Amino acid sequence: MAGDPVRIEIRGAASERAEAQRDLRETLGALEEKLLPRHAARRLVTRNDPALVLAGVVAVGVAIGFLGDDSRAGRTAGILAATAAGLIAFRLATS
């Protein structure tokens, strides 16, 4: 019994492998379409009001611009801009 050879037959493994690779390529292609910044930005603007998207980008830019300001007015403007950006992002996310 210990000297008897063991024979294992694998049928259909090559076709299943090719099918799995094709499915993986299709899945990665779909993820790439969803995650590329250019496609994501285009989708964001086309699905929402472009003026609202632009206002959000400007608010984020102003908030970042005032990030390192030492004056009280600069910090206040930065906080207001960050708040506006957050509200716009919330509005875009819920619409």
Backbone as ProteinMPNN parsed JSONL, in Angstrom:
{"seq_chain_A": "MAGDPVRIEIRGAASERAEAQRDLRETLGALEEKLLPRHAARRLVTRNDPALVLAGVVAVGVAIGFLGDDSRAGRTAGILAATAAGLIAFRLATS", "coords_chain_A": {"N_chain_A": [[0.818, -1.186, 0.0], [1.969, 1.225, 0.711], [3.702, 1.58, -1.368], [2.164, 2.034, -3.59], [1.399, 4.094, -6.352], [0.039, 7.401, -6.311], [-2.516, 8.878, -8.083], [-3.548, 11.856, -9.38], [-6.059, 13.616, -10.94], [-6.695, 16.507, -12.72], [-9.2, 18.312, -14.019], [-10.398, 20.709, -16.221], [-9.192, 22.848, -14.963], [-7.597, 24.704, -16.275], [-9.394, 26.16, -17.897], [-11.052, 27.233, -15.927], [-9.203, 28.812, -14.594], [-8.545, 30.694, -16.588], [-11.028, 31.917, -16.875], [-11.332, 33.028, -14.312], [-9.207, 34.85, -14.338], [-10.069, 36.578, -16.365], [-12.413, 37.613, -15.189], [-11.234, 38.933, -13.016], [-9.722, 40.904, -14.369], [-11.818, 42.404, -15.514], [-13.108, 43.324, -13.185], [-11.052, 44.852, -12.007], [-10.796, 46.791, -13.991], [-13.305, 48.064, -13.816], [-13.122, 49.09, -11.206], [-10.977, 50.837, -11.559], [-12.109, 52.745, -13.264], [-13.92, 53.895, -11.481], [-12.261, 54.972, -9.497], [-10.237, 56.625, -10.521], [-8.907, 59.876, -10.395], [-9.591, 61.84, -12.357], [-11.903, 60.801, -13.557], [-13.532, 60.582, -11.311], [-13.76, 63.274, -10.538], [-15.053, 64.359, -12.782], [-17.451, 62.925, -12.653], [-18.418, 63.871, -10.192], [-18.921, 66.575, -10.768], [-20.764, 66.399, -12.889], [-22.918, 65.058, -11.748], [-23.802, 66.708, -9.759], [-24.578, 70.125, -8.825], [-22.613, 72.268, -10.663], [-21.774, 74.831, -9.796], [-21.999, 74.645, -7.035], [-20.108, 72.659, -6.495], [-17.791, 74.018, -7.329], [-17.844, 76.129, -5.462], [-17.362, 74.665, -3.151], [-14.749, 73.741, -3.636], [-13.379, 76.176, -3.698], [-13.858, 77.028, -1.069], [-12.453, 75.071, 0.362], [-9.88, 75.655, -0.548], [-9.532, 78.279, 0.478], [-9.704, 77.728, 3.215], [-7.427, 76.105, 3.55], [-5.527, 77.963, 2.798], [-5.621, 79.855, 4.888], [-4.703, 78.343, 6.936], [-2.174, 78.423, 8.273], [-2.147, 80.961, 9.353], [-1.435, 83.491, 11.729], [-2.936, 85.494, 12.809], [-5.927, 86.612, 14.502], [-8.153, 87.215, 12.914], [-7.492, 85.873, 10.57], [-7.456, 83.192, 11.412], [-10.142, 82.953, 12.136], [-11.374, 83.356, 9.638], [-10.382, 81.113, 8.326], [-11.556, 79.046, 9.821], [-14.27, 79.56, 9.321], [-14.289, 79.154, 6.539], [-13.559, 76.452, 6.437], [-15.762, 75.357, 7.724], [-17.779, 76.045, 5.91], [-16.877, 74.539, 3.717], [-17.187, 71.973, 4.77], [-19.982, 71.88, 5.115], [-20.813, 72.112, 2.455], [-19.658, 69.789, 1.393], [-21.122, 67.903, 2.834], [-23.654, 68.433, 1.813], [-23.268, 67.738, -0.872], [-22.749, 65.035, -0.56], [-25.134, 64.016, 0.394], [-26.931, 64.447, -1.594]], "CA_chain_A": [[0.0, 0.0, 0.0], [2.829, 2.398, 0.759], [4.403, 1.705, -2.627], [1.242, 2.312, -4.685], [1.417, 5.509, -6.772], [-1.209, 8.166, -6.193], [-2.755, 9.604, -9.324], [-4.524, 12.938, -9.212], [-6.434, 14.193, -12.228], [-7.325, 17.837, -12.632], [-9.882, 18.593, -15.28], [-11.057, 22.01, -16.279], [-8.487, 23.871, -14.185], [-7.102, 25.759, -17.178], [-10.506, 27.026, -18.297], [-11.481, 27.971, -14.73], [-8.182, 29.825, -14.343], [-8.722, 31.741, -17.599], [-12.263, 32.624, -16.525], [-11.052, 33.832, -13.116], [-8.362, 35.974, -14.739], [-10.919, 37.519, -17.109], [-13.256, 38.278, -14.197], [-10.382, 39.842, -12.258], [-9.426, 42.06, -15.23], [-13.043, 43.208, -15.615], [-13.311, 43.962, -11.891], [-10.041, 45.907, -11.86], [-11.156, 47.86, -14.928], [-14.436, 48.805, -13.243], [-12.605, 49.856, -10.058], [-10.15, 51.915, -12.081], [-13.027, 53.778, -13.742], [-14.531, 54.563, -10.33], [-11.305, 55.573, -8.582], [-9.324, 57.592, -11.124], [-9.318, 61.239, -10.008], [-10.229, 62.558, -13.461], [-13.266, 60.287, -13.701], [-14.275, 60.931, -10.1], [-14.072, 64.708, -10.593], [-16.075, 64.559, -13.814], [-18.707, 62.383, -12.121], [-18.874, 64.771, -9.138], [-19.458, 67.802, -11.37], [-21.941, 66.129, -13.712], [-24.052, 64.593, -10.939], [-24.192, 67.757, -8.827], [-24.544, 71.481, -9.347], [-21.215, 72.679, -10.824], [-21.485, 76.01, -8.969], [-21.829, 74.171, -5.667], [-18.815, 71.984, -6.462], [-16.777, 75.07, -7.388], [-17.845, 76.817, -4.165], [-16.693, 73.774, -2.204], [-13.307, 73.761, -3.92], [-12.883, 77.485, -3.254], [-13.879, 77.035, 0.399], [-11.322, 74.258, 0.817], [-8.671, 76.432, -0.824], [-9.437, 79.373, 1.457], [-9.409, 77.128, 4.521], [-6.012, 75.708, 3.532], [-4.737, 79.196, 2.737], [-5.577, 80.485, 6.206], [-4.307, 77.337, 7.907], [-1.026, 78.822, 9.083], [-2.218, 82.38, 9.729], [-1.331, 83.714, 13.174], [-3.868, 86.527, 13.284], [-7.252, 86.156, 14.919], [-9.041, 87.326, 11.748], [-7.121, 84.795, 9.647], [-7.942, 81.925, 11.97], [-11.605, 82.981, 12.029], [-11.709, 83.141, 8.226], [-10.079, 79.714, 8.035], [-12.587, 78.208, 10.452], [-15.504, 79.759, 8.558], [-14.128, 78.496, 5.238], [-13.601, 75.01, 6.671], [-17.159, 75.043, 8.022], [-18.503, 76.113, 4.633], [-16.469, 73.382, 2.927], [-17.833, 70.805, 5.367], [-21.411, 71.919, 4.79], [-20.956, 71.825, 1.025], [-19.364, 68.365, 1.224], [-22.292, 67.177, 3.349], [-24.746, 68.629, 0.835], [-22.943, 66.935, -2.058], [-22.811, 63.614, -0.193], [-26.524, 63.609, 0.633], [-27.807, 64.67, -2.756]], "C_chain_A": [[0.863, 1.251, 0.0], [3.532, 2.624, -0.569], [3.493, 2.025, -3.797], [1.292, 3.794, -5.056], [0.032, 6.133, -6.622], [-1.361, 8.986, -7.464], [-3.871, 10.628, -9.085], [-4.795, 13.528, -10.588], [-7.14, 15.52, -11.995], [-7.906, 18.136, -14.006], [-10.543, 19.96, -15.185], [-10.34, 23.11, -15.528], [-8.021, 25.017, -15.074], [-8.233, 26.706, -17.58], [-11.029, 27.837, -17.111], [-10.492, 29.084, -14.406], [-8.338, 30.994, -15.316], [-9.968, 32.573, -17.296], [-12.056, 33.519, -15.303], [-10.181, 35.032, -13.454], [-9.169, 37.02, -15.5], [-11.818, 38.3, -16.156], [-12.458, 39.298, -13.387], [-10.046, 41.081, -13.085], [-10.637, 42.976, -15.354], [-13.303, 43.975, -14.32], [-12.319, 45.102, -11.684], [-10.32, 47.077, -12.797], [-12.301, 48.714, -14.387], [-13.992, 49.643, -12.05], [-11.768, 51.037, -10.523], [-11.019, 53.067, -12.579], [-13.619, 54.585, -12.589], [-13.529, 55.394, -9.544], [-10.346, 56.577, -9.21], [-9.806, 59.013, -10.81], [-10.046, 61.989, -11.121], [-11.677, 62.105, -13.628], [-14.121, 60.65, -12.494], [-14.669, 62.404, -10.113], [-15.162, 64.987, -11.624], [-17.442, 64.082, -13.319], [-19.284, 63.301, -11.044], [-19.535, 66.014, -9.732], [-20.719, 67.516, -12.165], [-23.15, 65.686, -12.898], [-24.573, 65.653, -9.978], [-24.153, 69.11, -9.529], [-23.085, 71.935, -9.461], [-20.842, 73.897, -9.981], [-21.246, 75.609, -7.518], [-20.483, 73.455, -5.506], [-17.685, 73.015, -6.471], [-16.703, 75.83, -6.074], [-17.153, 75.963, -3.107], [-15.191, 73.765, -2.393], [-12.695, 75.073, -3.455], [-12.833, 77.536, -1.724], [-12.73, 76.205, 0.972], [-10.018, 75.009, 0.596], [-8.468, 77.569, 0.158], [-9.08, 78.822, 2.832], [-7.944, 76.704, 4.601], [-5.114, 76.937, 3.524], [-4.584, 79.87, 4.089], [-5.102, 79.534, 7.304], [-3.172, 77.787, 8.825], [-1.043, 80.265, 9.534], [-2.223, 82.53, 11.247], [-2.348, 84.726, 13.7], [-5.224, 85.923, 13.619], [-8.227, 86.178, 13.743], [-8.758, 86.2, 10.754], [-7.612, 83.445, 10.128], [-9.459, 81.836, 11.861], [-12.043, 82.719, 10.593], [-11.455, 81.689, 7.839], [-11.123, 78.78, 8.606], [-13.914, 78.336, 9.708], [-15.436, 79.056, 7.198], [-14.181, 76.975, 5.391], [-15.029, 74.554, 6.977], [-17.985, 75.036, 6.741], [-18.151, 74.909, 3.764], [-17.12, 72.106, 3.46], [-19.315, 70.742, 5.047], [-21.658, 71.59, 3.326], [-20.689, 70.345, 0.757], [-20.534, 67.514, 1.718], [-23.443, 67.252, 2.358], [-24.51, 67.781, -0.413], [-23.097, 65.439, -1.768], [-24.254, 63.14, -0.04], [-27.425, 63.816, -0.568], [-27.707, 63.576, -3.774]], "O_chain_A": [[0.518, 2.238, -0.649], [3.921, 3.752, -0.872], [3.983, 2.266, -4.9], [1.234, 4.655, -4.178], [-0.994, 5.473, -6.785], [-0.444, 9.702, -7.868], [-4.974, 10.294, -8.651], [-3.868, 13.894, -11.311], [-8.056, 15.627, -11.179], [-7.194, 18.202, -15.008], [-11.166, 20.301, -14.179], [-10.852, 24.228, -15.466], [-8.049, 26.176, -14.66], [-8.044, 27.922, -17.601], [-11.407, 28.997, -17.271], [-10.891, 30.172, -13.992], [-8.271, 32.154, -14.91], [-9.955, 33.795, -17.445], [-12.553, 34.645, -15.268], [-10.39, 36.118, -12.915], [-8.973, 38.219, -15.301], [-11.967, 39.514, -16.298], [-12.945, 40.393, -13.106], [-10.081, 42.195, -12.562], [-10.496, 44.198, -15.304], [-13.678, 45.147, -14.357], [-12.696, 46.187, -11.242], [-10.102, 48.231, -12.429], [-12.27, 49.941, -14.49], [-14.433, 50.782, -11.894], [-11.843, 52.12, -9.943], [-10.702, 54.233, -12.344], [-13.8, 55.798, -12.696], [-13.899, 56.421, -8.975], [-9.692, 57.321, -8.479], [-10.993, 59.308, -10.949], [-11.016, 62.699, -10.854], [-12.572, 62.928, -13.818], [-15.297, 60.986, -12.638], [-15.791, 62.747, -9.74], [-16.084, 65.762, -11.367], [-18.457, 64.744, -13.534], [-20.499, 63.493, -10.982], [-20.582, 66.454, -9.257], [-21.66, 68.309, -12.125], [-24.288, 65.911, -13.311], [-25.671, 65.512, -9.439], [-23.743, 69.214, -10.685], [-22.384, 71.983, -8.45], [-19.712, 73.99, -9.501], [-20.381, 76.176, -6.85], [-19.802, 73.627, -4.495], [-16.73, 72.896, -5.704], [-15.607, 76.148, -5.612], [-16.435, 76.49, -2.258], [-14.44, 73.779, -1.419], [-11.607, 75.08, -2.879], [-11.864, 78.036, -1.153], [-12.107, 76.601, 1.958], [-9.144, 75.0, 1.462], [-7.351, 77.798, 0.621], [-8.243, 79.391, 3.533], [-7.292, 76.927, 5.621], [-4.064, 76.95, 4.165], [-3.518, 80.403, 4.398], [-5.105, 79.896, 8.48], [-3.22, 77.549, 10.031], [-0.04, 80.754, 10.054], [-2.917, 81.802, 11.956], [-2.588, 84.799, 14.905], [-5.612, 84.878, 13.097], [-9.037, 85.263, 13.591], [-9.683, 85.641, 10.165], [-8.123, 82.647, 9.343], [-10.004, 80.782, 11.534], [-12.974, 81.949, 10.356], [-12.242, 81.101, 7.097], [-11.531, 77.823, 7.947], [-14.605, 77.34, 9.489], [-16.409, 78.441, 6.761], [-14.783, 76.288, 4.565], [-15.45, 73.485, 6.535], [-18.792, 74.134, 6.517], [-19.033, 74.319, 3.141], [-17.555, 71.257, 2.682], [-19.845, 69.674, 4.742], [-22.602, 70.873, 2.996], [-21.411, 69.714, -0.016], [-20.89, 66.519, 1.088], [-24.12, 66.258, 2.098], [-25.442, 67.179, -0.946], [-23.524, 64.674, -2.632], [-24.556, 61.979, -0.317], [-28.581, 63.392, -0.55], [-28.383, 63.625, -4.802]]}, "name": "protein", "num_of_chains": 1, "seq": "MAGDPVRIEIRGAASERAEAQRDLRETLGALEEKLLPRHAARRLVTRNDPALVLAGVVAVGVAIGFLGDDSRAGRTAGILAATAAGLIAFRLATS"}
